[in-house]
Amino acid sequence: MTTTITAPATLAEALPRIRAVLAEFVPGTGARDLAFEHPDELIRSLADAGFGRLRVPVEFGGFDVDLPTLFALLAEAGQADSNIPQIWRGHFTTTEILRAETDPVVREHWLRRVGAGAVFGNAQSEPSALVAEAALAEGESTGWGVTTTKARLDADGVRVVSGTKFYSTGARFADFIRAAVVDDEGTRGFVVIPARHPGVTHADDWDGIGQRQTGSGTTYFVDVPVEEHGDIGRYKESLRGLDSFVQIVHLANLTGIARGIVAETADIVRARTRTSLHALTQHATEDPDILSVVGTLETRRLTAETLLRHAAEQLEAAHAAGDEAAYARAYLDTSAAQIAVIEAVLDAATRAFDAGGSSTVRNSVHLDRHWRNARTLASHNPVIYKPRVLGNFVVNGVAPVPGYYRQRPSAADPVESVDDAAAADLDGAR
C-alpha cells in the first residue's frame, strides 16, 4: 500500500513539518560526517515538507517569505546540519533568478514546477584543468569565466548539453540542474536540464575537509536535453542582488554552526565529571574559566546572528528600492558581514575545545566538524579580497561591479552577447 504525502498548503502548515524534519537530521549529523554518508532521504523529506517552496510566490504554489525569514530558516537548518543550506543553495539561487525572470512564460513555467515541489541543483563551475586548457586554446591569460560545457543541436534537432562540472553542489539530490553552458556561437548562459537523465552522472568525489555531504563533486553531462523553457537568467534584471544573496546563504549557514557550537559545548560542560588540577572548582558547571569560554562562544553567536539579520534586511531593502546604488550598498554590507562572521565563527569553533578538555578531540564527540565546516564555507568567495573592496569604496567611492552582470545585456538591449555566472564571484561556484 502506497502512502500519499499531502503537500502543506500554507506556511503555517509547512513550518512545523520543516522543523520536524530538521530535528531528524540532528542525531546522525556527526556520524554521517565521519562515514561520508549522504542524507538523501532526509533531503527529500525536507522537499516534501515544503522547504523548497519558501520563496516561490503564492500564486505559483509557494509561501513567498521575505529574505530575513528565509535566511533565519536557513540558519535553523545550518544548526541541524550545515550541509543542508549548502545543498539547497543552488535551489534558492535559481528561485531568486526565476522570481526576477524577464520572460513571463519562463518565469511562470518554472516557478510552478518549484511550487509543486521540484528541487534544483547547481552545475556552474568547471574543473580547473579544463578551464585552464580552454583558456590557453582561446589565447587567454586566465581561465576566469571560461565555460567548456556545450549546448548544441543534435542530429534530431534537439538541443543537448555535454560537459563536465565541479562544485556541483546539490545536483545529486535534485530534480533539475541549472547549468552554465556555451553554444557554438560562443554565447553563454544558463539552461535547465533534468538531473535524472541517463546522460547525467554524479561522481561522489568531493574530498573537502568539511561540508562532506553536499554532493559537491564532479557531474558529467553527455547529450542531456535542455528542458522546455530551459533558458533562464539571460539578462541583468534577473540577477540583481544575486552576488549578495549567494553569500548571505553562507552567512546563515555559519550562523547555524555558531548556534550548534554553543549548544553542544554547553552540553559537554554539563556532562563533564572532572576538571583540571588548576581549576578553582572540581565542578565544570561552576568553573569560572570554563564558563568564560562558553560566554565568549555566545558573543560570537550573537555577532553572527546580528550581522546575518542586517545583511538580509539590507538586501530586502535593495529589492524594494530597485536601484543599483541600493544593491551596491547591500553587497558592501554583506561583504563586511562576511569578514566579521567568518572571524567570529572560526574563533568559536577553535575556543570550544577549551571548555571540554582532551576528551573533546575524540572523533566520537564530533566537535571538530564545526571548525572544518566553517573553514570550508569561509573558503568560498575568498574573504581575503573583501577588506580591499570595502576600503576602496570608503576611501575612493568605488562601488563593486556585480560579478553576475559581466557581459550580460539588459532586457532593453538584448543584442549583446550573454555571459553566465561563471564570471561571477567565486562564491557562485558552489
Disulfide bonds with the S-S distance in Angstrom:
none
